[in-house]
Amino acid sequence: MKHPYNRVVVLLNDFEKINTLLERAIHFSKEHKTILEILYVHEEALFDIPDYFLSNEKIDESIIDAKKIKEKIQNYLDVFHLKKSPAILVYIDDTVHRLLTHLTDATHTLILSNYNEKFTPKLIEKTPYNYWIIKNNTSTIYNTLVCPTDLSDNSKKIIKISQHIFNTTKIHLLYDYRYILDTLTIRSDYMNVTPIAIDTDIEINENRRIKEKKHFDKHKKVFNVEGTFLEGNGLLGDDLVNYINDNNFNITVLYRKDEELFSSPSLILMLISHLSTDFLIFQEEEG
């Protein structure tokens, strides 16, 4: 398939795990022949400015020296012996705004960043980009990838892209079958005010379960991957978190679509905060 990205941007707010971010971005850029850029945004309210990044003339005012920061980043880049150094941009404050004004092609841009409990939710909710979020994994190679799916066309799309990007990684599909109450006839037991499902309801649900299991098995066969048909009893997010954490996956792949529960930002952010994996977040394409 045609590679979906023509640009990978390393987003930095500090220098934590910078070697990991650069190593992954450079490897990705070389393998997929994309443009590589470094975007450093210093958020003054959250991060202290190291003394060596202060302007000599403005130390009392704590104004950063963009040239010094670029030189520091370039020192990290020099280790990789690149033929051509990427563009390095330095800004102060408002990471979301900097991304929105600097990056116009959201569909074909992949942003690589560390997980940050303050910024990551804002980025997912307010920007239209695709994100590769590094949370705990320090290796450049993922052994196992989990892709929660709703069996939609969007899910098919992200499975294909995941197989293209992580072509040596073992991919595992995860489908959480839900007993949807809206499809049942709910009756009240006036003695204890609890919903009751009669035999007809149970039969309807069983037929639906069988149908979706066949649909899921077809997905596995088409993409030649393994998968788990999870018949969850708890909340959707809790079921996914428990299964993924229990099985020690390296990276979780998710798809965002604002108006759908399964792909909603709120569910995605809940998973990001509770899982220990890295993440690849695909955004809905415009049009």
C-alpha positions as CSV (number, residue, x, y, z in Angstrom):
1,M,0.0,0.0,0.0
2,K,1.0,3.6,-0.4
3,H,2.6,5.0,2.7
4,P,0.1,7.4,4.5
5,Y,2.6,9.9,5.8
6,N,5.0,12.3,4.1
7,R,6.2,14.0,7.3
8,V,7.1,12.9,10.8
9,V,7.4,15.7,13.4
10,V,9.1,15.1,16.8
11,L,7.3,17.3,19.3
12,L,9.4,18.3,22.3
13,N,8.4,20.2,25.4
14,D,11.5,19.2,27.4
15,F,14.5,16.8,26.9
16,E,13.1,13.8,28.6
17,K,13.5,10.6,26.5
18,I,14.8,12.7,23.6
19,N,17.1,10.0,22.4
20,T,14.3,7.5,22.2
21,L,12.1,10.0,20.3
22,L,14.8,10.9,17.8
23,E,15.9,7.3,17.3
24,R,12.4,6.2,16.4
25,A,11.7,9.2,14.3
26,I,14.9,8.9,12.3
27,H,14.4,5.2,11.8
28,F,10.8,5.8,10.7
29,S,11.8,8.7,8.4
30,K,14.5,6.6,6.7
31,E,12.4,3.5,6.3
32,H,9.4,5.3,4.9
33,K,11.2,8.2,3.2
34,T,9.4,11.0,5.0
35,I,10.4,14.6,5.9
36,L,11.7,14.8,9.4
37,E,11.2,18.0,11.6
38,I,11.8,18.9,15.2
39,L,9.3,21.2,17.0
40,Y,10.3,22.3,20.4
41,V,7.8,24.3,22.4
42,H,8.7,25.5,25.9
43,E,5.7,25.9,28.1
44,E,6.8,28.5,30.7
45,A,4.1,27.7,33.2
46,L,5.1,24.0,33.5
47,F,8.7,23.6,32.7
48,D,11.7,25.3,34.3
49,I,14.2,26.8,31.9
50,P,17.7,25.3,32.3
51,D,20.3,28.1,32.9
52,Y,22.2,27.2,29.7
53,F,19.1,27.9,27.6
54,L,18.7,31.5,28.9
55,S,19.8,34.4,26.8
56,N,23.0,36.0,28.2
57,E,21.4,39.4,28.0
58,K,18.1,38.4,29.5
59,I,18.9,36.0,32.3
60,D,17.1,38.2,34.8
61,E,13.9,38.1,32.7
62,S,14.3,34.3,32.1
63,I,14.0,34.6,28.3
64,I,15.1,31.6,26.4
65,D,17.7,31.6,23.7
66,A,16.3,29.7,20.7
67,K,19.8,29.3,19.2
68,K,21.1,27.5,22.3
69,I,18.2,25.1,22.3
70,K,18.7,24.4,18.6
71,E,22.3,23.7,19.2
72,K,21.5,21.3,22.1
73,I,19.0,19.4,19.9
74,Q,21.6,19.3,17.0
75,N,24.1,17.7,19.4
76,Y,21.7,14.9,20.0
77,L,21.1,14.6,16.2
78,D,24.8,14.5,15.5
79,V,25.0,11.0,17.1
80,F,22.9,9.6,14.2
81,H,25.2,11.0,11.4
82,L,22.4,12.2,9.2
83,K,23.3,13.3,5.7
84,K,20.9,16.2,6.0
85,S,19.8,17.8,9.3
86,P,16.1,18.3,9.9
87,A,14.5,21.6,10.4
88,I,14.5,22.6,14.1
89,L,11.9,25.1,15.3
90,V,11.7,26.6,18.7
91,Y,8.7,28.4,20.3
92,I,7.5,29.6,23.6
93,D,4.1,28.5,24.9
94,D,0.8,27.2,23.4
95,T,1.8,23.8,22.0
96,V,-1.6,23.2,20.5
97,H,-1.6,26.6,18.6
98,R,2.0,26.0,17.4
99,L,1.0,22.7,15.8
100,L,-2.2,24.0,14.2
101,T,-0.4,27.0,12.6
102,H,2.7,25.2,11.6
103,L,1.3,21.9,10.2
104,T,-1.3,22.3,7.5
105,D,-1.4,18.8,6.1
106,A,-3.0,16.9,9.0
107,T,-3.8,13.7,7.0
108,H,-0.2,13.0,6.0
109,T,1.6,14.2,9.2
110,L,2.6,11.9,12.0
111,I,3.6,13.5,15.3
112,L,5.9,11.6,17.6
113,S,5.8,12.8,21.3
114,N,6.2,11.6,24.9
115,Y,3.1,11.0,26.9
116,N,2.3,14.0,29.1
117,E,-0.7,14.0,31.4
118,K,-1.3,17.7,30.8
119,F,-0.6,18.1,27.1
120,T,-1.6,14.8,25.6
121,P,-5.3,15.1,26.3
122,K,-5.3,18.6,24.7
123,L,-3.5,17.4,21.6
124,I,-5.9,14.5,21.1
125,E,-9.0,16.6,21.7
126,K,-8.1,19.8,19.9
127,T,-5.9,18.9,16.9
128,P,-6.5,16.8,13.8
129,Y,-3.2,15.0,13.6
130,N,-2.0,11.4,13.9
131,Y,0.0,10.7,17.0
132,W,2.6,8.2,18.0
133,I,2.9,8.5,21.7
134,I,5.8,7.1,23.7
135,K,4.8,6.2,27.2
136,N,7.0,3.5,28.6
137,N,8.6,1.5,25.8
138,T,12.3,2.3,25.2
139,S,12.9,-0.2,22.4
140,T,12.7,0.8,18.7
141,I,11.1,-2.5,17.9
142,Y,7.6,-3.6,19.0
143,N,7.0,-7.3,19.4
144,T,3.3,-7.2,20.0
145,L,0.6,-4.7,18.9
146,V,-3.0,-4.7,20.0
147,C,-5.7,-3.1,17.9
148,P,-9.1,-2.8,19.6
149,T,-11.7,-2.9,16.7
150,D,-15.4,-2.2,16.2
151,L,-15.3,-4.2,12.9
152,S,-16.0,-1.0,10.9
153,D,-14.4,0.2,7.7
154,N,-12.3,2.6,9.7
155,S,-10.9,-0.3,11.7
156,K,-10.0,-2.1,8.5
157,K,-8.1,0.9,7.4
158,I,-6.0,1.2,10.6
159,I,-5.2,-2.5,10.5
160,K,-3.8,-2.1,7.0
161,I,-1.8,0.9,8.0
162,S,-0.5,-0.8,11.1
163,Q,0.6,-3.8,9.1
164,H,2.4,-1.5,6.7
165,I,4.2,0.6,9.4
166,F,5.0,-2.3,11.8
167,N,5.6,-5.0,9.3
168,T,7.6,-7.2,11.7
169,T,5.2,-6.8,14.7
170,K,2.7,-9.4,15.7
171,I,-0.7,-7.8,15.5
172,H,-3.6,-8.9,17.8
173,L,-7.2,-7.7,17.2
174,L,-9.4,-7.2,20.2
175,Y,-13.2,-7.0,19.9
176,D,-15.3,-6.4,23.0
177,Y,-18.7,-7.9,22.3
178,R,-21.3,-6.0,24.3
179,Y,-24.8,-7.2,25.4
180,I,-26.6,-4.1,24.0
181,L,-29.7,-3.3,26.1
182,D,-31.2,-1.2,23.3
183,T,-31.8,-4.3,21.3
184,L,-33.7,-6.0,24.1
185,T,-37.2,-5.8,25.4
186,I,-36.7,-4.6,28.9
187,R,-39.5,-5.3,31.4
188,S,-39.8,-4.3,35.1
189,D,-40.2,-6.7,37.9
190,Y,-42.4,-4.5,40.1
191,M,-41.2,-6.3,43.2
192,N,-37.6,-5.4,42.9
193,V,-37.5,-2.9,39.9
194,T,-34.9,-4.9,38.0
195,P,-34.8,-5.4,34.2
196,I,-35.8,-8.9,33.0
197,A,-34.8,-10.5,29.7
198,I,-37.2,-13.2,28.6
199,D,-36.3,-16.2,26.4
200,T,-36.9,-14.3,23.2
201,D,-34.4,-11.6,24.3
202,I,-31.8,-14.2,25.1
203,E,-32.3,-15.8,21.7
204,I,-31.9,-12.5,19.9
205,N,-28.7,-11.7,21.8
206,E,-27.3,-15.2,21.1
207,N,-28.0,-14.8,17.4
208,R,-26.3,-11.4,17.4
209,R,-23.3,-12.8,19.2
210,I,-22.9,-15.6,16.7
211,K,-23.2,-13.2,13.8
212,E,-20.6,-10.8,15.2
213,K,-18.2,-13.7,16.1
214,K,-18.3,-14.8,12.4
215,H,-17.7,-11.2,11.4
216,F,-14.7,-11.0,13.7
217,D,-13.3,-14.3,12.5
218,K,-13.6,-13.0,9.0
219,H,-11.5,-10.0,9.9
220,K,-8.8,-12.2,11.4
221,K,-8.7,-14.3,8.3
222,V,-8.6,-11.4,5.8
223,F,-5.7,-9.7,7.6
224,N,-4.0,-13.0,8.7
225,V,-3.8,-12.0,12.3
226,E,-4.7,-13.4,15.7
227,G,-7.4,-11.9,17.8
228,T,-9.7,-12.2,20.9
229,F,-13.5,-12.0,20.9
230,L,-14.0,-10.6,24.4
231,E,-17.4,-11.1,25.9
232,G,-17.0,-8.3,28.5
233,N,-19.3,-7.9,31.5
234,G,-18.0,-4.6,32.8
235,L,-17.7,-1.1,31.3
236,L,-16.2,-1.1,27.8
237,G,-13.1,0.9,28.8
238,D,-12.5,-1.3,31.9
239,D,-12.7,-4.5,29.9
240,L,-10.2,-3.2,27.3
241,V,-7.8,-1.9,30.0
242,N,-7.8,-5.2,31.9
243,Y,-7.3,-7.3,28.9
244,I,-4.5,-5.2,27.4
245,N,-2.6,-4.8,30.6
246,D,-2.9,-8.5,31.4
247,N,-1.4,-9.5,28.1
248,N,1.6,-7.1,28.1
249,F,1.3,-5.6,24.6
250,N,3.9,-3.1,23.5
251,I,1.7,-0.7,21.6
252,T,-2.0,0.0,21.3
253,V,-3.5,1.3,18.0
254,L,-6.7,3.4,18.2
255,Y,-8.9,5.3,15.8
256,R,-10.6,8.6,16.7
257,K,-14.0,9.6,15.4
258,D,-15.7,12.3,17.5
259,E,-19.3,11.2,17.3
260,E,-18.8,7.5,17.9
261,L,-18.6,6.0,21.4
262,F,-16.0,3.4,20.6
263,S,-13.7,5.8,18.9
264,S,-14.5,8.9,21.0
265,P,-11.7,11.1,22.5
266,S,-13.0,10.4,26.0
267,L,-12.5,6.6,25.6
268,I,-9.2,7.0,23.9
269,L,-7.9,9.3,26.7
270,M,-9.2,6.9,29.3
271,L,-7.2,4.1,27.7
272,I,-4.1,6.2,27.3
273,S,-4.1,7.2,31.0
274,H,-4.7,3.6,32.3
275,L,-2.6,1.5,29.9
276,S,1.2,1.2,30.1
277,T,1.7,0.7,26.3
278,D,2.8,3.1,23.7
279,F,0.1,4.4,21.4
280,L,-0.6,5.1,17.7
281,I,-3.7,7.3,17.4
282,F,-5.3,7.7,14.0
283,Q,-7.5,10.7,13.4
284,E,-10.5,10.8,11.2
285,E,-9.7,11.9,7.7
286,E,-11.4,15.1,6.4
287,G,-14.0,14.8,3.7
